Amino acid sequence: MNLERIREGSYSGRDTHLWKSFGRILKHIGYEASWEVVDPFARNCPLAHRWSNDLNPTTSAKFNLDAQDFLEGVPSNVADLVIFDPPFSGTTG
Ligand SMILES: C[S@@+](CC[C@H](N)C(=O)[O-])C[C@H]1O[C@@H](n2cnc3c(N)ncnc32)[C@H](O)[C@@H]1O
């Protein structure tokens, strides 16, 4: 497994997937639309088709489980990309 830490951009709104910096990171890692994306904190991010989750049932996520329970149900070796974008404070989410 390759792990790489990329520092990009600054806060610019609730929908992380709409940030320019998020797009630059996807470009940097060579993201392709055919990738299987697993997103345990997806809110309305459209990148994960089969494996989108958010505790909040008013979001577009397919599952509404606690992230840990959701991840325990995702089969091994299914993901090309896992997005970890949890709430960073008690006032955001
Ligand atoms: C920073 S937002 C995600 C934004 C999203 N990645 C995007 O691109 O717009 C964090 C999300 O985590 C969800 N959340 C908070 N606690 C959670 C938990 N324990 N399990 C799953 N989702 C959780 C919140 O409802 C919120 O939508």
The ligand as a Gaussian input file, in Angstrom:
#p B3LYP/6-31G(d) Opt

LIG

0 1
 C      -16.801000      17.339000       6.577000
 S      -18.391000      16.592000       6.292000
 C      -18.162000      15.646000       4.812000
 C      -18.182000      16.489000       3.562000
 C      -18.102000      15.677000       2.292000
 N      -16.904000      14.834000       2.271000
 C      -18.090000      16.586000       1.087000
 O      -17.229000      16.441000       0.199000
 O      -18.954000      17.468000       0.995000
 C      -18.438000      15.353000       7.529000
 C      -19.692000      14.462000       7.494000
 O      -19.529000      13.423000       8.457000
 C      -20.799000      13.061000       8.943000
 N      -20.594000      12.334000      10.198000
 C      -20.365000      12.832000      11.435000
 N      -20.130000      11.854000      12.321000
 C      -20.205000      10.678000      11.617000
 C      -20.050000       9.307000      11.981000
 N      -19.741000       8.937000      13.233000
 N      -20.184000       8.377000      11.012000
 C      -20.490000       8.735000       9.744000
 N      -20.666000      10.025000       9.341000
 C      -20.511000      10.985000      10.266000
 C      -21.550000      14.378000       9.057000
 O      -22.947000      14.159000       8.986000
 C      -20.998000      15.163000       7.859000
 O      -21.870000      15.124000       6.742000

